[in-house]
Amino acid sequence: MKKTTIELPDELERRSATREWTPLGDVVFTGEGLTQEAATLSWAEIREIANDR
């Protein structure tokens, strides 16, 4: 039988490696909103289509 050793950092090391989040500013969308086809889809279906692009 083979053994695998995984070393995990302690809590202090993980926190020091975490970057601070800074908002980028306002996001503005232009257009007419969802198409008629997209308006009938669920958010899960819209995400799936967006991720396929």
C-alpha positions as CSV (number, residue, x, y, z in Angstrom):
1,M,0.0,0.0,0.0
2,K,1.3,3.5,-0.9
3,K,1.0,6.4,1.5
4,T,0.5,10.1,0.6
5,T,1.5,12.9,2.9
6,I,-0.3,16.3,2.5
7,E,1.1,19.3,4.3
8,L,-1.3,22.0,5.0
9,P,-0.3,25.5,6.2
10,D,-1.5,26.5,9.7
11,E,-4.2,29.1,10.0
12,L,-1.7,32.0,10.5
13,E,0.2,31.3,7.2
14,R,-3.1,31.0,5.2
15,R,-4.3,34.4,6.4
16,S,-1.0,36.2,5.6
17,A,-1.1,34.8,2.1
18,T,-4.7,36.0,1.5
19,R,-4.9,39.1,-0.7
20,E,-7.1,42.0,0.3
21,W,-10.2,42.6,-2.0
22,T,-10.5,46.0,-3.5
23,P,-13.6,47.0,-5.6
24,L,-12.8,48.2,-9.1
25,G,-15.6,50.7,-9.3
26,D,-19.1,50.9,-10.8
27,V,-20.0,48.6,-13.6
28,V,-22.4,50.0,-16.2
29,F,-24.3,47.9,-18.6
30,T,-26.0,49.3,-21.7
31,G,-28.5,47.7,-24.0
32,E,-32.1,46.6,-24.0
33,G,-31.7,43.9,-21.3
34,L,-32.3,40.2,-22.0
35,T,-33.4,38.9,-25.4
36,Q,-36.9,37.3,-25.6
37,E,-35.2,33.9,-25.8
38,A,-33.0,34.5,-22.7
39,A,-35.9,35.9,-20.7
40,T,-37.5,32.5,-20.6
41,L,-34.3,30.7,-19.4
42,S,-33.4,30.0,-15.8
43,W,-30.2,31.6,-14.3
44,A,-28.6,28.1,-14.4
45,E,-29.2,27.9,-18.2
46,I,-27.9,31.4,-18.8
47,R,-24.7,30.6,-16.8
48,E,-24.2,27.4,-18.8
49,I,-24.5,29.3,-22.1
50,A,-22.2,32.1,-20.9
51,N,-19.6,29.6,-19.7
52,D,-19.6,27.8,-23.1
53,R,-18.5,30.9,-24.9
